């Protein structure tokens, strides 16, 4: 396979992996920053930690490189407007919808399915991205929220998917 074929197949594969949608937020020098992302994973339970992968071309990258904390806001179906704002708007306009609260110095979405507030423990640059590892310093979860899922370049509702384990 050529490098171009490998890249095309990789992009096609990644588009067909359903993923939860997150609003990654931070604050630096008094300004709030946010992006919408799917590149998130747990790292460890001891210490409780997660990672996010952020393209170095994004507006939040430099602030995250300088920041001490970030938040991962796991978006619910009801937060589609927040996802759209984070994807399509710039700067402070990304916070134009949703109820945002300041916790431990970072913006946290009150209506998110979950919010994880992290202290940046490590940063690793690789290719076009930086992997930020965050140690949890705060967390919230709502039981009544349904996740916002991204699949094949669109948001989907999985809440009506049949339970295959049920008889």
C-alpha positions in Angstrom: 0.0 0.0 0.0 1.1 3.5 -0.7 1.3 6.1 2.1 -1.7 7.8 0.6 -3.7 4.6 0.6 -2.8 3.9 4.2 -3.9 7.4 5.2 -7.2 7.1 3.3 -8.0 3.8 4.9 -7.1 5.1 8.3 -9.4 8.1 7.9 -12.2 5.9 6.6 -11.7 3.5 9.5 -11.7 6.3 12.1 -14.9 7.8 10.6 -16.6 4.5 11.2 -15.8 4.2 14.9 -18.6 5.6 16.9 -17.3 8.0 19.6 -18.7 10.1 22.4 -18.4 13.9 21.8 -16.5 16.1 24.2 -16.1 19.8 24.8 -12.5 20.2 25.9 -12.1 23.5 27.8 -9.4 25.5 29.6 -8.7 29.0 30.8 -5.4 30.9 30.2 -4.6 34.4 31.1 -8.3 35.1 31.9 -9.6 33.9 28.5 -11.7 30.7 28.0 -11.0 28.2 25.3 -13.0 25.3 23.9 -12.9 22.7 21.2 -15.1 19.8 20.3 -13.3 16.5 20.2 -13.6 12.7 20.2 -10.0 11.9 21.0 -10.3 11.0 24.7 -9.6 8.0 26.7 -9.2 6.8 30.3 -5.6 6.1 31.3 -5.5 4.8 34.8 -7.6 4.3 37.9 -4.6 4.8 40.2 -4.2 7.7 39.9 -7.5 8.5 38.2 -6.4 9.9 34.8 -7.5 10.6 31.3 -5.9 11.7 28.0 -7.0 14.0 25.3 -5.3 14.4 21.9 -5.3 18.0 20.5 -4.1 19.1 17.1 -1.4 21.7 17.3 -3.2 23.9 14.8 -6.2 24.4 17.1 -6.9 27.6 19.0 -6.8 25.7 22.3 -3.4 24.1 21.8 -1.1 26.9 23.0 -3.3 27.7 26.0 -3.3 24.0 27.0 0.5 23.9 26.7 0.6 26.8 29.2 -2.4 25.8 31.4 -2.4 23.8 34.6 -5.9 22.4 34.2 -8.5 21.4 31.6 -12.0 20.0 31.6 -13.5 17.2 29.5 -17.2 17.8 29.2 -18.9 14.6 27.9 -21.7 16.0 25.8 -25.3 14.7 25.9 -27.9 14.7 23.1 -29.2 17.9 24.7 -25.8 19.5 24.1 -25.8 19.4 20.3 -25.9 23.2 20.2 -22.7 23.3 22.4 -20.9 20.9 20.0 -21.9 23.0 17.0 -20.8 26.2 18.8 -17.4 24.7 19.7 -16.9 23.4 16.1 -18.1 26.4 14.1 -17.6 29.5 16.2 -14.5 31.3 17.4 -13.1 32.5 20.7 -15.6 33.5 23.4 -18.6 32.8 21.0 -18.0 29.1 21.6 -19.5 29.7 25.1 -22.6 31.5 23.7 -24.9 28.5 24.5 -25.1 26.2 27.4 -24.7 27.0 31.1 -21.0 27.3 31.8 -19.6 27.4 35.4 -16.1 28.1 36.6 -14.7 25.2 38.5 -11.0 25.0 39.6 -10.3 27.7 37.1 -11.8 26.0 34.0 -15.2 26.3 32.2 -17.5 23.3 33.0 -20.8 22.7 31.3 -23.5 22.3 33.9 -25.8 20.2 31.6 -23.0 17.9 30.3 -23.5 14.1 30.8 -20.3 14.2 32.7 -17.5 16.6 33.4 -14.0 15.7 34.4 -11.7 18.4 35.7 -8.0 17.6 35.4 -4.6 18.8 36.4 -2.2 18.4 33.5 0.3 15.8 34.5 2.1 15.3 31.3 2.3 16.3 27.6 3.6 14.3 24.7 4.0 15.7 21.2 3.4 13.2 18.4 3.0 14.0 14.7 0.3 16.8 14.3 -1.0 16.4 17.9 -0.1 16.7 21.5 -1.3 14.1 24.0 -2.3 15.7 27.3 -2.6 13.4 30.3 -4.7 14.8 33.1 -5.0 13.6 36.6 -8.6 14.0 37.9 -9.2 16.7 40.6 -13.0 16.9 40.2 -15.8 15.1 38.5 -19.6 15.3 37.9 -22.0 12.8 36.3 -25.7 13.0 35.5 -27.6 9.7 35.3 -30.4 11.1 33.2 -28.3 12.2 30.2 -28.0 10.3 26.9 -24.7 10.5 25.1 -24.0 12.6 22.0 -22.3 10.2 19.5 -20.3 11.0 16.4 -20.2 8.5 13.5 -19.4 8.8 9.9 -19.2 12.6 10.0 -22.5 13.1 11.7 -24.1 13.0 15.2 -26.3 10.0 15.9 -28.7 9.0 18.6 -28.0 5.6 20.0 -30.5 5.7 22.8 -33.1 3.8 20.7 -30.7 1.1 19.7 -32.1 -2.3 20.6 -30.7 -4.1 23.5 -29.2 -7.2 21.9 -28.9 -9.0 25.3 -32.6 -8.8 25.9 -34.8 -11.7 24.9 
